[in-house]
Amino acid sequence: MKALGPKGIKYLKILHLLLAIMWIGGALAMSVLALTGKPGTDDELYMFSRMLQIIDDYLIIPGAMGNILIGIVYGIWTKWGFFKHRWLTVKWILTIVQVLFGTFVLGPWINGNVELAQTPGRDILSGTGYFHNLEMTRIWGTVQTTILLGFIVISVLKPWKKAANGTGKKQES
């Protein structure tokens, strides 16, 4: 396949950064909201849950999916490949784990709380399901956010990079 030229790579990098900002910014916003929010009434619980869901649906999910697509483009049409460097392999593995965990674990907790909070006649404040989901979102959302922040460190420092110049020293990029 034909590789992207320098201008194409610059546009790809811009898109990658914008999508990463969406994903990481959404995760930070969700973590701060989940950790600091103290809804006290049924209506407040619903709005609180809905805010978490909106952040997930409109920032985190598009940012994560977009970054996977950008990663595929980088892997196919640039010199980076998919697993050429160990730091890239680590990012791929962590990205897939993050997306799967978010889809099949965090997402159901977040969406479940919206459903619980909008169920008519249900006293959410006396039940445990809502607060269990919220506590799990707080804990595991914070873990997810920390891993995402680690992506920044990995992307900038590129640890475990293969020596490309044959001297055993890391080559600057």
C-alpha positions in Angstrom: 0.0 0.0 0.0 1.0 3.5 -0.7 2.1 5.4 2.5 0.7 8.8 3.4 2.8 11.8 2.6 4.1 14.3 5.1 1.0 16.5 4.7 -1.4 13.5 5.1 0.5 12.4 8.3 0.1 16.0 9.7 -3.6 15.9 9.2 -3.8 12.4 10.6 -1.9 13.6 13.7 -4.3 16.6 14.1 -7.3 14.3 13.9 -5.7 11.8 16.4 -5.0 14.6 18.9 -8.5 16.0 18.6 -10.0 12.5 19.2 -7.6 11.9 22.0 -8.7 15.2 23.6 -12.3 14.1 23.3 -11.6 10.7 24.9 -9.3 11.9 27.7 -11.2 15.1 28.3 -14.5 13.2 28.5 -13.0 10.7 30.9 -11.6 13.4 33.1 -15.0 15.3 33.1 -16.8 12.1 33.9 -14.4 11.2 36.7 -14.6 14.6 38.3 -18.4 14.7 38.0 -18.8 11.1 39.4 -16.4 11.8 42.3 -17.8 15.2 43.3 -21.5 15.0 42.4 -23.9 14.6 45.4 -27.4 14.4 44.0 -30.0 14.3 46.8 -33.4 13.9 45.1 -34.8 11.5 42.5 -34.8 14.3 39.9 -31.2 15.2 40.7 -30.2 11.5 40.5 -31.7 11.3 37.0 -30.0 14.5 35.8 -26.7 13.4 37.3 -26.9 10.0 35.7 -27.9 11.6 32.4 -24.9 14.0 32.5 -22.6 11.0 32.9 -24.3 9.2 30.0 -24.1 12.3 27.7 -20.3 12.6 28.4 -19.9 8.9 27.6 -22.1 9.0 24.5 -20.8 12.2 22.9 -17.2 12.5 24.0 -15.8 9.2 25.3 -17.3 6.7 22.8 -16.6 8.8 19.6 -13.1 9.7 20.9 -12.3 6.0 21.6 -13.8 4.7 18.4 -12.1 7.4 16.3 -8.8 6.7 17.9 -9.1 3.0 17.0 -9.8 4.0 13.4 -6.9 6.5 13.4 -4.7 3.8 14.8 -5.6 1.4 12.0 -4.9 4.2 9.4 -1.5 4.8 11.1 -0.8 1.1 11.1 -1.6 0.6 7.4 -0.5 3.9 5.7 2.5 5.1 7.8 5.9 3.8 8.8 4.7 3.2 12.4 2.9 -0.1 11.6 0.9 -1.8 14.3 3.5 -3.6 16.4 6.8 -2.2 15.2 7.6 -0.8 18.6 6.8 -2.3 22.0 5.3 1.0 23.1 2.8 0.8 20.2 1.9 -2.8 21.1 1.3 -1.6 24.7 -1.0 1.2 23.5 -2.9 -1.2 21.2 -3.5 -3.7 24.0 -4.5 -1.1 26.5 -6.8 0.6 24.0 -8.6 -2.6 23.1 -8.9 -3.5 26.8 -10.2 0.0 27.6 -12.8 -0.1 24.9 -14.0 -3.6 25.8 -14.2 -2.8 29.5 -16.0 0.5 28.8 -18.4 -1.2 26.4 -19.3 -4.3 28.5 -18.8 -3.1 32.1 -18.8 0.7 32.5 -21.4 1.4 29.9 -24.0 -0.9 31.4 -23.5 0.7 34.9 -23.8 4.2 33.4 -26.8 3.4 31.2 -28.4 1.2 34.0 -28.4 4.2 36.4 -30.2 6.3 33.8 -32.8 3.6 33.5 -33.1 3.2 37.3 -33.4 6.9 37.8 -36.2 7.3 35.3 -38.3 4.4 36.5 -41.6 6.0 37.8 -42.5 5.3 41.4 -39.2 3.8 42.3 -37.4 5.2 45.3 -33.8 5.2 44.1 -32.5 6.7 47.3 -33.5 3.7 49.4 -32.2 1.1 46.9 -28.7 -0.3 46.5 -28.5 -0.9 42.7 -28.1 2.7 41.7 -25.4 3.4 44.3 -23.5 0.2 43.5 -23.4 1.2 39.9 -22.3 4.7 40.8 -19.5 3.5 43.1 -18.2 1.1 40.4 -18.3 3.9 37.9 -16.3 6.1 40.3 -13.7 3.4 40.9 -13.3 1.9 37.5 -13.8 5.2 35.7 -10.9 6.6 37.6 -8.8 3.6 36.7 -9.7 4.1 33.0 -8.9 7.8 33.2 -5.5 7.1 34.8 -4.7 4.6 32.0 -5.7 7.2 29.4 -3.4 9.7 31.0 -0.7 7.1 30.8 -1.2 7.0 27.1 0.1 10.6 27.0 3.2 9.5 28.8 3.7 6.5 26.5 3.1 8.6 23.4 5.6 11.3 24.3 8.3 9.2 25.9 8.0 6.2 23.7 9.5 3.8 26.2 10.7 0.4 25.1 11.5 1.8 21.7 13.7 -0.4 19.5 17.1 1.1 18.7 16.8 2.0 15.0 20.4 3.3 14.6 22.3 0.1 15.5 24.2 1.7 18.4 21.9 0.4 21.1 20.8 4.0 21.9 17.3 5.2 21.5 16.8 7.3 18.4 14.9 10.6 18.9 11.8 11.1 16.9 
